[in-house]
Amino acid sequence: MSEKRKIEITEDTKLLHICENCGKEEWLTSEEGFNAGWDYPPRLGTFGVVSPRTCGNCGIENTLWWEMSMKGTPISKLSEKQLKTLWRILDEPNSIVK
């Protein structure tokens, strides 16, 4: 198994923000994302921890976090899209940095 590369996130680092609901994608700094209403680490939440990843226009009711936390769906019952989101979140920030 290979080691994760160590990534230093600075205030100028652009991160790929992906909305779990509408699919919108934007390369933004953490501050830009926060100011635009995105729910995204490191300003909101923690890298590698399942929490909503949404743009400023979408709610959290259709997120992986909602599915697992509020509905109690186990990993074995997640959809392919939800699993893809889970693995991306678990590999943050590597999975969302250029």
Contacts in CASP RR format, 6 or more apart in sequence:
PFRMAT RR
TARGET T0000
AUTHOR 0000-0000-0000
METHOD contacts of the structure
MODEL  1
MSEKRKIEITEDTKLLHICENCGKEEWLTSEEGFNAGWDYPPRLGTFGVV
SPRTCGNCGIENTLWWEMSMKGTPISKLSEKQLKTLWRILDEPNSIVK
4 91 0 8 1.000
4 94 0 8 1.000
5 94 0 8 1.000
7 93 0 8 1.000
7 94 0 8 1.000
7 97 0 8 1.000
9 15 0 8 1.000
9 30 0 8 1.000
9 42 0 8 1.000
9 93 0 8 1.000
9 97 0 8 1.000
11 29 0 8 1.000
11 30 0 8 1.000
11 31 0 8 1.000
12 29 0 8 1.000
13 29 0 8 1.000
13 30 0 8 1.000
13 97 0 8 1.000
14 27 0 8 1.000
14 28 0 8 1.000
14 29 0 8 1.000
14 97 0 8 1.000
14 98 0 8 1.000
15 27 0 8 1.000
15 28 0 8 1.000
15 29 0 8 1.000
15 30 0 8 1.000
15 40 0 8 1.000
15 93 0 8 1.000
15 96 0 8 1.000
15 97 0 8 1.000
16 25 0 8 1.000
16 26 0 8 1.000
16 27 0 8 1.000
16 96 0 8 1.000
16 97 0 8 1.000
16 98 0 8 1.000
17 24 0 8 1.000
17 25 0 8 1.000
17 26 0 8 1.000
17 27 0 8 1.000
17 28 0 8 1.000
17 33 0 8 1.000
17 38 0 8 1.000
17 40 0 8 1.000
17 53 0 8 1.000
17 55 0 8 1.000
17 96 0 8 1.000
18 24 0 8 1.000
18 25 0 8 1.000
18 53 0 8 1.000
18 88 0 8 1.000
18 96 0 8 1.000
19 25 0 8 1.000
19 38 0 8 1.000
19 53 0 8 1.000
19 54 0 8 1.000
19 55 0 8 1.000
19 56 0 8 1.000
19 57 0 8 1.000
19 58 0 8 1.000
20 52 0 8 1.000
20 53 0 8 1.000
20 54 0 8 1.000
20 58 0 8 1.000
20 62 0 8 1.000
20 63 0 8 1.000
20 64 0 8 1.000
20 85 0 8 1.000
21 54 0 8 1.000
21 55 0 8 1.000
21 58 0 8 1.000
21 59 0 8 1.000
21 62 0 8 1.000
21 63 0 8 1.000
22 55 0 8 1.000
22 57 0 8 1.000
22 58 0 8 1.000
24 55 0 8 1.000
24 57 0 8 1.000
26 33 0 8 1.000
26 36 0 8 1.000
26 38 0 8 1.000
26 55 0 8 1.000
27 98 0 8 1.000
28 36 0 8 1.000
28 38 0 8 1.000
30 40 0 8 1.000
30 41 0 8 1.000
30 42 0 8 1.000
30 43 0 8 1.000
31 43 0 8 1.000
33 40 0 8 1.000
33 43 0 8 1.000
34 40 0 8 1.000
34 43 0 8 1.000
34 44 0 8 1.000
36 55 0 8 1.000
36 56 0 8 1.000
37 55 0 8 1.000
37 56 0 8 1.000
38 44 0 8 1.000
38 54 0 8 1.000
38 55 0 8 1.000
38 56 0 8 1.000
39 45 0 8 1.000
39 51 0 8 1.000
39 52 0 8 1.000
39 53 0 8 1.000
39 54 0 8 1.000
39 56 0 8 1.000
39 60 0 8 1.000
40 53 0 8 1.000
41 47 0 8 1.000
41 48 0 8 1.000
41 49 0 8 1.000
41 51 0 8 1.000
41 92 0 8 1.000
41 93 0 8 1.000
44 51 0 8 1.000
45 51 0 8 1.000
47 92 0 8 1.000
47 93 0 8 1.000
48 89 0 8 1.000
48 90 0 8 1.000
48 91 0 8 1.000
48 92 0 8 1.000
49 89 0 8 1.000
50 64 0 8 1.000
50 65 0 8 1.000
50 68 0 8 1.000
50 69 0 8 1.000
50 86 0 8 1.000
50 89 0 8 1.000
51 65 0 8 1.000
52 59 0 8 1.000
52 60 0 8 1.000
52 63 0 8 1.000
52 65 0 8 1.000
52 66 0 8 1.000
53 63 0 8 1.000
53 64 0 8 1.000
53 85 0 8 1.000
53 89 0 8 1.000
54 60 0 8 1.000
54 63 0 8 1.000
60 66 0 8 1.000
64 78 0 8 1.000
64 82 0 8 1.000
64 85 0 8 1.000
64 86 0 8 1.000
64 89 0 8 1.000
67 73 0 8 1.000
67 78 0 8 1.000
67 82 0 8 1.000
68 74 0 8 1.000
68 75 0 8 1.000
68 78 0 8 1.000
75 83 0 8 1.000
75 86 0 8 1.000
78 86 0 8 1.000
87 95 0 8 1.000
88 95 0 8 1.000
88 96 0 8 1.000
89 95 0 8 1.000
END
